[in-house]
Amino acid sequence: MDRSSLRKHMRTLRQNADPALVARFGHTLLSSLQQTNAWRQARSIGLYLPFGGEASPLSVVDMARRSGREVLLPVVDHPQRGSMRFARWRPETEFAANRYGINEPIAGAAELVDPSALDLVLTPLVAYDGFGNRLGMGGGYYDRAFAGRSQHKPRLIGVAYGFQKVASLPVESWDVPLDAVITEHGLTVF
C-alpha cells in the first residue's frame, strides 16, 4: 500500500477504534512511560493534543506537572516554511485552531521553544513498523523539527494503538525514526 492509501486506511481505523480500547489506553501509557529512563531523566516533555482519532497522550499531563516537569505543545509557527516549535502549556494557556484545524497554544515568538531543547517528545503517528519508522500525516513537521537531533535528544516515543503497526514502511532520507513506541500492549524500544 502506498503512503497515501495507508494514511487513509489507518485514519479510518483510528476514528473507529473500540471505545474500551481508547478508555484503557491512558493507563497503559502512564505505566509504560514511567518505566523508561527517558521519562525519569526528562525535565521537559513535548506532547500533542489528539486530533482525528489519534491515541491520546493527555493522561501524562497531570503526572508530568505534579513531578515538576514542563509540558509543551507543538505550534506550527511558520506554515509557509513548514517549521514547528513548541510552547509551554500552562493552566492559563489560550488556544486557537491552526490552519489544519488543530488547537495549539497562542504564543508569541519569545515564548516558543526550539524542539532540540526538549528532553522527551511523545509523537503522534498514523502508522509505525517494528524498526522504529513512523508515518505521520504527511506534512513533515516532526521530521523537519527533529532532523538534526544528536545523541537521541530529545527522545522520541510514538503514541499509537497496536493496530497501527505494519510489517514495514517505505523510508525516505528525511524520515526521523522513533526511539520507542507505546501502545495498549506496552512499550517497544527500537
C-alpha positions as CSV (number, residue, x, y, z in Angstrom):
1,M,0.0,0.0,0.0
2,D,1.4,3.5,-0.8
3,R,1.7,6.1,1.8
4,S,-1.4,8.0,0.9
5,S,-3.6,4.8,0.9
6,L,-2.1,3.7,4.2
7,R,-2.8,7.1,5.8
8,K,-6.4,7.0,4.7
9,H,-6.8,3.4,5.9
10,M,-5.2,3.9,9.3
11,R,-7.1,7.2,9.9
12,T,-10.3,5.3,9.3
13,L,-9.3,2.6,11.8
14,R,-8.2,5.2,14.4
15,Q,-11.5,7.0,14.1
16,N,-13.4,3.8,14.6
17,A,-11.3,2.5,17.4
18,D,-13.1,0.5,20.1
19,P,-14.2,2.9,22.9
20,A,-13.0,0.4,25.5
21,L,-9.5,0.4,24.0
22,V,-9.4,4.2,23.9
23,A,-10.5,4.4,27.6
24,R,-7.9,2.0,28.9
25,F,-5.1,3.3,26.7
26,G,-4.3,6.2,29.1
27,H,-3.5,3.9,32.0
28,T,-1.2,1.8,29.8
29,L,0.6,4.9,28.5
30,L,1.2,6.1,32.1
31,S,2.6,2.8,33.4
32,S,4.7,2.1,30.4
33,L,6.2,5.6,30.3
34,Q,7.1,5.6,34.0
35,Q,9.3,2.6,33.3
36,T,11.5,4.4,30.8
37,N,14.8,6.1,31.5
38,A,13.6,8.8,29.1
39,W,10.8,9.7,31.5
40,R,12.9,9.5,34.6
41,Q,15.5,11.9,33.1
42,A,13.2,14.3,31.3
43,R,12.5,17.8,32.7
44,S,10.7,19.0,29.6
45,I,8.1,16.9,27.7
46,G,6.5,17.7,24.4
47,L,3.2,16.1,23.5
48,Y,0.2,16.9,21.3
49,L,-3.5,17.4,21.5
50,P,-5.1,14.4,19.9
51,F,-6.8,15.0,16.6
52,G,-8.6,12.7,14.2
53,G,-8.7,9.7,16.4
54,E,-5.1,9.8,17.4
55,A,-4.1,7.9,20.6
56,S,-4.2,10.4,23.4
57,P,-1.1,11.3,25.4
58,L,-3.1,13.6,27.7
59,S,-3.1,11.2,30.7
60,V,0.6,12.2,31.1
61,V,-0.1,15.9,31.7
62,D,-1.1,15.7,35.4
63,M,1.7,13.3,36.2
64,A,4.2,15.5,34.5
65,R,3.1,18.6,36.2
66,R,2.9,17.0,39.7
67,S,6.5,15.9,39.3
68,G,7.7,19.3,38.2
69,R,8.2,18.6,34.6
70,E,7.4,21.2,32.0
71,V,4.8,20.3,29.4
72,L,4.9,21.8,25.9
73,L,2.7,21.5,22.8
74,P,3.6,21.9,19.1
75,V,3.0,25.2,17.3
76,V,3.2,25.5,13.6
77,D,4.8,28.9,13.8
78,H,5.8,29.4,10.2
79,P,3.3,27.5,8.0
80,Q,4.8,28.8,4.8
81,R,8.2,27.3,5.8
82,G,6.7,24.2,7.3
83,S,8.5,24.6,10.7
84,M,7.3,23.6,14.1
85,R,8.3,24.8,17.6
86,F,6.9,24.1,21.0
87,A,5.1,26.3,23.5
88,R,4.8,25.9,27.2
89,W,1.4,24.6,28.3
90,R,0.2,26.2,31.5
91,P,-3.3,26.1,33.0
92,E,-4.0,29.7,31.7
93,T,-2.8,28.9,28.2
94,E,-5.2,30.0,25.5
95,F,-5.7,28.1,22.3
96,A,-6.6,28.7,18.7
97,A,-7.1,26.3,15.7
98,N,-4.2,26.3,13.2
99,R,-4.7,26.0,9.5
100,Y,-5.2,22.3,9.9
101,G,-8.0,22.7,12.5
102,I,-5.7,21.5,15.3
103,N,-5.7,23.5,18.5
104,E,-2.4,25.0,19.5
105,P,-1.3,27.4,22.2
106,I,-1.4,31.1,21.3
107,A,2.2,32.0,21.8
108,G,4.5,34.9,20.8
109,A,7.8,34.3,19.2
110,A,9.6,34.8,22.5
111,E,7.6,32.0,24.1
112,L,8.4,29.4,21.5
113,V,11.0,26.7,22.3
114,D,13.2,25.0,19.8
115,P,12.4,21.3,19.5
116,S,16.0,20.4,20.3
117,A,15.7,21.9,23.8
118,L,13.1,19.2,24.8
119,D,14.1,16.1,26.6
120,L,11.2,13.8,25.6
121,V,8.6,14.1,22.9
122,L,5.5,11.9,22.6
123,T,4.8,11.9,18.9
124,P,1.5,11.2,17.1
125,L,1.6,8.9,14.1
126,V,-0.6,7.2,11.5
127,A,1.4,4.0,11.3
128,Y,4.7,2.5,12.5
129,D,6.8,-0.6,11.9
130,G,9.0,-2.8,14.0
131,F,12.1,-0.9,13.0
132,G,11.1,2.4,14.6
133,N,9.9,4.0,11.3
134,R,7.0,6.4,11.7
135,L,4.4,7.5,9.1
136,G,2.9,10.9,10.0
137,M,0.1,12.9,8.4
138,G,2.3,13.9,5.5
139,G,3.3,17.5,6.4
140,G,6.8,16.5,7.5
141,Y,6.7,18.8,10.6
142,Y,8.1,16.3,13.1
143,D,10.7,15.0,10.6
144,R,12.0,18.6,10.0
145,A,11.8,19.6,13.7
146,F,13.9,16.6,14.8
147,A,16.1,16.2,11.7
148,G,19.3,17.4,13.4
149,R,18.9,15.7,16.8
150,S,22.0,14.3,18.2
151,Q,22.6,11.6,20.8
152,H,18.8,10.8,20.5
153,K,17.9,14.0,22.2
154,P,15.1,14.6,22.6
155,R,13.9,11.0,22.9
156,L,11.0,10.4,20.5
157,I,8.4,8.0,21.7
158,G,5.5,7.3,19.4
159,V,2.0,7.0,20.9
160,A,-0.3,4.6,19.0
161,Y,-2.7,1.8,19.1
162,G,-1.4,-1.7,18.3
163,F,-3.4,-1.9,15.1
164,Q,-1.3,0.9,13.7
165,K,1.7,-1.3,13.4
166,V,2.5,-2.5,9.9
167,A,5.2,-5.0,8.7
168,S,7.4,-2.3,7.2
169,L,7.1,1.3,6.0
170,P,8.9,2.9,3.0
171,V,11.6,5.0,4.4
172,E,12.8,8.3,2.9
173,S,16.1,10.0,3.6
174,W,14.4,12.7,5.7
175,D,12.4,10.4,7.9
176,V,13.4,10.6,11.6
177,P,13.0,7.2,13.4
178,L,11.4,6.8,16.8
179,D,13.3,5.6,19.9
180,A,10.3,3.6,21.1
181,V,6.5,3.3,20.8
182,I,3.8,2.8,23.4
183,T,0.6,1.1,22.6
184,E,-2.1,-0.6,24.7
185,H,0.3,-3.6,24.7
186,G,3.1,-1.6,26.4
187,L,6.5,-0.2,25.4
188,T,8.5,-1.3,22.5
189,V,12.1,0.0,22.2
190,F,13.8,0.1,18.9
